[in-house]
Amino acid sequence: MARPRRNRTAVNYSLAGATDDYSSDEFDPTNHDDDDDDEMDDEIPDELEPDDEQDEEEEEIRPRIKQRARPKPIGKVSLVSYIAPDTTALAARKVTKTVAAKPRAKTQETIRNRMLVSFGSNREKLAHVTELRVDWERIMFGVDDSLCAAPAPWGAAEFQDATLEPITAEEVRARISLKGEIQVGVNLGAPVGITTEAAVPFPQEVADQEREGVFVYAGGMVTELSWRETISDTHANSVNGVSSTSPAYLAVAVTDITSPVDPRLASNHAHSYTSALRIYRHDSTGIVLHLSYLLEYGAVWNLRWVRTVRAGLGVLAFACKDGCVRFLKLPDTPGHFHVRSPSLEISLPDQLLTSFDLFTDKLIAGTNRGYLCEFPFTGTASSFAYPLHTELVHSVTCATNAYANELVLSLAMDLNTSLVDLRDIRASNVVMRMKLLQASAAYVPQLHAFVITEGAYPVRVFSERISVPGSVLMKHDSSASCVAASARHPMTLSGGADGCVKITNVLRKLMNKKKSPADLYQVLNLWRVEYAAARDVFRVDLAFTTETVKNGEVATSAPVYPHAVNVSSISWNQSPGAAAWYAVAFSSGLIIVERLTRK
């Protein structure tokens, strides 16, 4: 008995695998095998007929393929040799991605998880960071002295007196050709002459914006500046924010070289020539030149005050162009001096010390051959000299806090950034390969984080536990040249070759989720300096403008700005009661000293 014919739908059996024995009327109109098919159906035994259970199983599979009928073999073929196509495999071919492989739409990042990654699971450490977040997160840009952290313990290193020769101001001008005056205009106001003899307070239009500070002219290109930290806690606010009983001192390194490509400034070669070191005294009456030193060691940089209680005015350490690091014990007597021999001189044979930083009892230096060295203050011999890099090390930053060991971050010309633990420098070396040159770095001890200037534009921050530069803090129109962080508060300053000085609260960047609105984190432009070469006049723009910074690609080109407007150095005052004061120096010799009010 013949089976009833079913309405067949043409099926493309190429989806099911081999199709040599099958055909379709729609694909082959000349096929007339239906008559033979009827005869063959009569010869099929009853035991080969599909039972009801098999039909029910196929009915459960059929809905998984929309608008597709159950296929039936066509042609002269035995039903016994027919293999039904795998409908499950056919349906899977139309699915490009499985449900399990589909990425999650949102990340489940929380502030708690981010803090655990950045600071670890130490309960005491997390409690301290959480308390810091409560105090400083609501402050955008200002500094509240009542919330500042207590100073770190001081050391007790002793240094011998330096050999100094008193000279006159005329002899200073004869030995080094410093410029006597600079013309500076504020906003659209008329230019005002600023000499090396006296500082000029902010004009009235600046004071109207509740900004307090002075303009100072150093007379030449400033290579570095640094505030001296006082031990006394009587450095309370007064008329100008400084107590007369505990004045602040600002060290400024000056050279008469005006071109940034002068061969005497080359890092890989030692040069000896005359440079100057000027110490300014800042008290309630203003800021004046207190001490002036002439050095015969070439240009100096990396000015660091030694935190020791056994000194007069203080001990100042600096790297010299001849490849040595020298310590100078400063007398409290004002005047002009020529340095015959320093208090301590440190060097390495056949290598130049190019950068350094200080702990309370030792010095960590980098060399022009990529070595990292340690020198105790008790002598001139190095404890170790380890080849950490393959090229010149141009920045060394020492990091210490109550919850970590002594860490050292080094930046080199081989584009490698290394973070090492001094307990075992070989086993604890973490090397980060960068695409761009890292110019400078600073450490924020309260947040256990490093801030670095990366290549052409951004300033980035990363935790000492993660060791991967991530979040962008600030961006400049040109290269970011320097950065400054304080041990007393989380405010961070940066300066660039575009003449801009910017400030931000790094805590707001680290303590919030990455998916937080961009308006929660902003950057304030403090200053912008421009230069008119035709008239030799500088213009200072002091408009307070904020900007929102987002992570993104770094541009491959940048505008070219005059070298005179480049921000060469920035420093925070670390003294108790004066943590809101900062100083910024430009390559032209212009210095801005300002006290930040709480905003």
Secondary structure by P-SEA (a helix, b strand, c coil): ccccccccccccccccccccccccccccccccaaaaaaaaaaaccccccccaaaaaaaaaaccccccccccccccccccccccccaaaaaaaaaccccccccccccccccaaaaaaaaccccaaaaaaaaaaaaccccccccccccccccccccccccccccbbbbbcaaaaaaacccccbbbbbcccccbbbbcccccccccaaaaaaccccbbbbccccccbbbbbbbcccccccccccccccbbbbbbbbbbcccccccccccccbbbbbbbbbbbbbbccccccccbbbbbccccccbbbbbbccccccbbbbbcccccbbbbbbccccbbbbbbccccbbbbbcccccccccccccccccccccbbbbbbcccccccccccccccccccbbbbbbcccccbbbbbbccccbbbbbbcccccccbbbbbbccccccccccccccbbbbbcccbbbbbbcccccccccccccccccccbbbbbccccbbbbbccccbbbbbcaaaaaacccccccccccccccbbbbbbccccbbbbbbcbbbbbbbbbbbbcbbbbccccccccbbbbbcccccccbbbbbccccbbbbbbbccc
